[in-house]
């Protein structure tokens, strides 16, 4: 299997237009020394490319593309449409976004264009078209990078009118819309499409994160995601008129809330994303995001941005410790990346990102710790060659991640403000990460039958078809794990009547009568059948058994002895229902579920190490990384096989220091899985 590229792209965002021409040649010399082979250019150059409404100027970009082509670079060519030129806002003020508070913005910042502005769409499409016509035949243009980090919202009149059109297409009639949004509540029934107003701070918004009518607010999230996606597909299609083959992408942002990335991925040739963990972000959380980005298309992806040293926009912008950037890069490669790219290659001298890390720092020399680490990684990736390009990550476990649930769960008023979607997903992901059990992050409409085990935490919104798909999966022998706050509402955030967990009630074999919310100062306990106790909190669901087996009961409060965790046999499979948030107790339940599903880790003997496997052409590539503060032994199963980074044979008892990495190739016939 081959990937989208002929080699691992190693480089990143490069802005020679910010520097005098004489610096470019010095940059090329330094980058050559670091084995950098790619550059992302033209990300924010619209003002230079089109200095006025009638004028285009490609002279400087021609020079940049020619220089990189001579150096045999893989060019990731951006379309520059993420930041408006001043003349456009001056001539057409309505092109600027209107924010959640109802304020129309002036020229400035980025992500500053209304996605439904006809003016913006006209000029963005024209620019993308001209770029593709001019550079699409250049064999060094390896990937098109549309816009940059799409995000944000707009609440202007253009969007309001477009939203009404979107709603008319979705619902057909006002009767259906009123029913979906439950507009009888507070007497909000609308009798004309023009009576619909946007759900911002001037209408249905409650603060910045809540809403009086979740139905309209969730639909606006969907609409805005679709609107911005339409901007991407518009530019993509403009490029395709001149370049039929080169992959087209845009850089996503992990678990970013604003856009339905599973829907977006269907329109992208390859997923790319920007990885910026904080100084204290758990490695498991970064792993989850990598797995999610791979899961969007169930395919290898691009790491479009990471910093070689430090960010500039977080609260505490710590330096990456020696070896940390290298280990993080290999973690990304292990989980499906076919590129390692930085923001940025040369550090800017001004504006808000002047302290954002770069391959070349303000000192302007390669005599820095950061550069030496960049060079080491570049040398290793060059040696690795194309061995892992296009290699796949297999998994027996699927974890459901769904943007509709993300939006709906966090819009709901109650039962607890501490109930956040990604944190819930992360807690379950952590269990598998700690045991090096490979997982796929999957959407609600995934083929569940591919997996021995499916985990669906807080599946609050059960959309059409999901109930039937889960029932079929479990009935045919699958193991499903779901939790509190599941099966509560439909796609419009209306509660399924008849008792929680609604459409999952028969599958789970329980009826949830009430849901207790515990403050951070409160807790309860769960007592398992063997007498083991575990603290619990956040939410406690008061359940009644309807065929399920009770695995654990509450130990305190008026619902003492009521079921807290259950197991229900449904057809040939099993559903676990977890009615409260636990820490240690969760491990006990998931261990049981893993045993039932007969799920195995990637490697045995990996205690404390991160181990990931990619497969290609009959070979397994085991990535083993130590993120711990102590040296740990290499898994015994890898002894006798070659480390691709050093060319040496792994020996029993070899130790991995903190941030050290092994990439071990094993022929499938000799695999010790």
C-alpha positions, 0 to 999 in steps of 0.5 A: 500500500502506498500513501499520497506522497513519495517520501515523508514530507518534512518541513513546514510553514515558510514565509520568505515574503516576510524577509529580504531576498538575500536571506532566502539562499541562507534559509535554503542552506540551513534547511538542506542541512536539516534534511528538510524537503518540503515547505508550505507557502502562500498561507497568508499572501492574499494582500500581496497576490491581489493588491487591488480589486482589479490587479493580481501580482504573482511575481514574488510567488513565482520566485518562491515556487521556482526556488523551492522547485530548484531545491527539489522541495515538495511544495504544499501550496496554500490558497491564501484565503484565510485572511482578507485583504484590506481593500475588500473590507473597505470596498465591501464592509459586509464581507466582514463577520458579525460576532455572537454579540451582534457586532460587525467586525472591521478589517483585522485578525484572520478567519474574518470573512463571512462564509455566506458572503457572495463577495468573499466567495467570488474573490476566493474562488477566483484566487484559487482558480488563478493559482491552480491555473498558474502552478497546477502543472508544476510537479513539485506542487505535491499538495494544495492547502486550502485556506487555513484552520477554518473556524469561527462563526458569523451571525450577519444578515447574509447568514440569517437568510442562508440559514432560513434556506438551509432550514427550509430544505431540512424541514420542508414545513414550518410545522415540522420545524416548530415540532423539532425545536419544541417551539410551543415552549415559551410560546416561540412558535413561528408562522413565517420563515422570515420570523426565524432569527439567529441564536446568538446573544441577542436572541436565544443565547444564554451566556456564551455556551448555553441556549434557551432552545437547543434545537435551533442552536444545534442546527445553527452549528450544523449550518455553520459547519456546512457553510464553511465546508462549502467554502472549502469545496468551492476552492477545491473545485476551482483547483480541480478545473486545472489540476485533476490529481494533486491531493487537496487538504485543509488543516484541521484542529483535533477535537475543535468543537466548531466543525463536524470533521467527519463530514468534512473528511468526506470532501478532503483527499487527505486529512491534515491537522495542527498539533499543539499540546500544552505543557501539561497535556497528557500524552494520551490526549495527544494520542487520542487526537492523532487517532481521531484525525486518522479515523476521519477517513480511516487512512493516513494523514498529514501533520501540517503543523507542530512547533519545534520548541514552544507555542506563543498563544497558550497561558504558559508557553514552556519549551519542549524538553530535549528529545520531546519534539522527536518523541512527539513526532514519532508518536504522530507518525506511529498513529498514522501521519505520513508527514512531519511539518512545523509552524514555522521554518523561520521565526517571525520578527513581529506581530503576535506570533513572533515568539512562536517557535521555529526551526531558525530562531531569531538568532538566525543560526543553526547553532541552536539546540532546537536546530540540532534536534530538527536535523537529527529527526530529519536525518532519521526520517530520510533514512526511514525513507518510504517504508511506512508511507501509507501503512495502516493502523488496525484496531479491534476497538472502536470509540464513538466520537460524534460532533452532534453529541458534542454540541448537544451535550454541552448545550444542555442546561443540566444536570452538571456544568462539569459534564464536557464531551471530550473529557468523557471520551478521553477517560475511556480512551485512557484505559486503552492507551495505558494498555496499548490496545489499539483503537479507531475513533469512529462516527455514529454511522460507522460499520460497527461490525468491524470491531470486537468492542465498541465504546460509546460514552455519553451517547446523549443524542441517538440519531436515526438509524443508530439504535438499529445499528447498535442492536444488530452489532450486539445481537451478532456478538459484539460487546458494547460499552455505554454510559450515563447520559446516553439515549436521552434525546433525538437529533433535535434535542427532544427527549425520548419519552418513556424512560431513559436510556430511550432507544437503548433501553432494551439493549441495555436492559435497564430503566433509568428513573432519575439522574443525580448531579454531584458537585466536586465536593460530593461523592458516592461509592460503588460496591462491586459483587466481590466487595471491591469499592470505588469512589464515584461522582459527577452523575449518578443514575438511579437505575432499575433492572429490566433483564440486565445483571447488576455488577455493582451497586451504590453504597451511599445516599437514598439510592444505596443498593440501587444498580450502578453498573450493569451487564446485559446479554442481547442476542450473542453479544453483551451491553455494559451500562455504566451509570456513574463516573468512576476512576479505579472502578472503571478499569475493573469494568472495562477489563471485564468487557475486554475479556468478553470481547477477547481484545488483545494489546498491540504487544505484550510486556510494554508496561509504561511504554507507548506501543503502536503498530502500522502495517504494510506489505506483509510487515508490521512496524512497531513504534515504541516510545518512552514518555516516562521519567525513568528508563524502561525495557524494550518489549521482549517480543521485539528482541532479535529484530532490527531497529530501523532508526539505528540499524541495530538488532534489538537485544533482550534487556535493552533499555529506553530512556525518557523520550527514546524511540524504537521503530522495529520492523517485523515480518508478519510470519515472525510477529509476536502479537 
